Amino acid sequence: MKKFQILALLIGLFCNSVFAQNDQFKPTPEWMKNAYFYQIYPQSFKDTDGDGIGDIKGIIEKLDYIQSLGINALWLNPCFESAFQDAGYDVIDFYKVAPRYGTNNDLYRLFDEVHKRGMHVCLDLVAGHTSDKHKWFIESQKKQRNEYTDRYIWTNDSTVKPDRYVSGKFGRNGNYRRNFFECQPALNYGFANPDPDHPWEQPVTAEGPQKTRAELMKIMDFWLEKGCDGFRVDMAPSLIKNDPDKVETNKLWHEIRNHVQERFPDCVLIAEWGHPGRAIAAGFMMDFMIHLGPDAYSAMFFNEEGTYPRDSCYFRLDGKGTPTDFVKVYMQNLEAVSGQGFVCVPTANHDFQRPAAGSRNTVNQLKVAMTFFMTLKSIPLIYYGDEIGLKFIDGLPDKEGSLIKGKYNRAGTRTPMQWDSSEGAGFSSADIKDFYLPIDTARFRPNVASEEGDPSSLLHFTRELIRLRKATDALGMDGNINFVYAEKCAYPLAYTRSNGTDTYLIVLNPSGKAASCNIKLKGFSNASPILVKNIVVDTASESIEVDADAVSYGIFKLSR
């Protein structure tokens, strides 16, 4: 009896802590649960002024196309004035649109046009650093103390240069801390545990860090007032330094969430954290499972060609991958965020390879991958062009800081959108040599116009998947997910989506060989095919027998 009393006490304490966490914030906006995101890399989407670089007017021009996919939310990569040494992630002015993309009024018009269509738009917020060309940083370099002296992290002696610090010819005596590239000096949000041997490390309560966080909220308020619906925050866990347990980092984001939701209750905060459970605990509403964090997404999709190539992955014809790492990490994160926020498993992003990369290059292979993305318990996000099979292009030059550590090039996933079969793919009227990045040179490269006219295209298939998901509660965010066959180094992959009333079985075989499995699911007498390619499911026995041809997919509705 005593053991049960102790157990009951522990459960009570746990529940109280969960409810306390719930009480810290206003609810996540309802629209987030039903969001279908589309990520746009502005410089590569659509050019309307003939300079070879995409712009905001180009995004406005293509809003009806985006909406036709079933998309109702946009995330734009940084569009603020920048030195473009890291493709916009080195901001010069947080309150001004980069002239190559247009004007502030163009962005305000985009907000209006998005809202007219019942959609939402989130901006990319580079919260942890600026460009070294930013006026704040230029002022902070001066010998005489001023408003910006403590807005960045500087040593107090130019002969002292710890790791990640950058030296140079400055008016002040010191070296600054970079956040990523040397051109990106870290803003000073303070140190959770200042090192007594480093007198320049200020606590988070110091005047400089407090003014920095106030300025961040001012920036957010400015764009929210203009019509922005939220932010994806770049390098979200990196703002406060020497904070291994993220105690002060969580406090910071708690304060920011409460601040913005007090004025803008429908605003959303999305993290680039790589650990959804941790990001949601910090106050974010969604986080991505992709490149950061444990080796999960990469084990599924990073193949022999891409930013970070690897010898094998699950979605590859050689059939040598394993889904087990992904399933473990994914389920852990789903449990961690339950009721508090959302996990997002995107098709790709601006830093890593697309589904169409290397030997994963046929429409059927990409349909298998898209079925996976659109049937997970995950907020769907399509990176621009993945709906038509836009290809990762290897061997491109370094473009605006796309090359990392001299060998990992992100340019291949940032190439211009292909709208039609014309020489310039409908992206721009500029000469091809003036395009932001080269386009795919393949004779039959994918493009929107051609795929619109082909009912068997990936574009039509993607629309059908989104329509199905929207019409089927069990496939949405209210449905549960259970991996019923996800064995080490084995194919196919199978999972169910259920809302207590309806149950759907999803089977995927991305390998180049036929595969079969026996699923221990009892009580189902029928498996009705909903969207199927070369998979047979037999419910005649006590379990479910699955036979999957090479490169096949299937969504079945199970009935008793």
Secondary structure, 3 states (H helix, E strand, C coil): CHHHHHHHHHHHHHHHHHHHHHHCCCCCCHHHHCCCEEEECHHHCCCCCCCCCCCHHHHHHCHHHHHHCCCCEEEECCCEEECCCCCCCCEEEEEEECCCCCCHHHHHHHHHHHHHCCCEEEEEECCCECCCCCHHHHHHCCCCCCCCCCCECECCCCCCCCCCEECCCCCCCCCEEECCCCCCEEECCCECCCCCCCCCCCECCCHHHHHHHHHHHHHHHHHHHHCCCEEEECCHHHCCECCCCCHHHHHHHHHHHHHHHHHCCCCEEEECCCCHHHHHHCCCCEEECCCCCCCCHHHHHCCCCCCCCCCCCCCCCCCCCCCHHHHHHHHHHHHHHCCCCEEECCCCECCECCCCECCECCHHHHHHHHHHHHHCCCCCEEECCCCCCCCCCCCCCCCCCCEECCCEECHHHCCCCCCCCCCCCCCCCCCHHHCCCCCCCCCCCCCHHHHHCCCCCHHHHHHHHHHHHHHCHHHCCCCEEEEEECCCCCCCEEEEEECCCCEEEEEEECCCCCEEEEECCCCCCEEEEEEEEEEEEECCCCCEEEEEEEEEEEEEEEEC
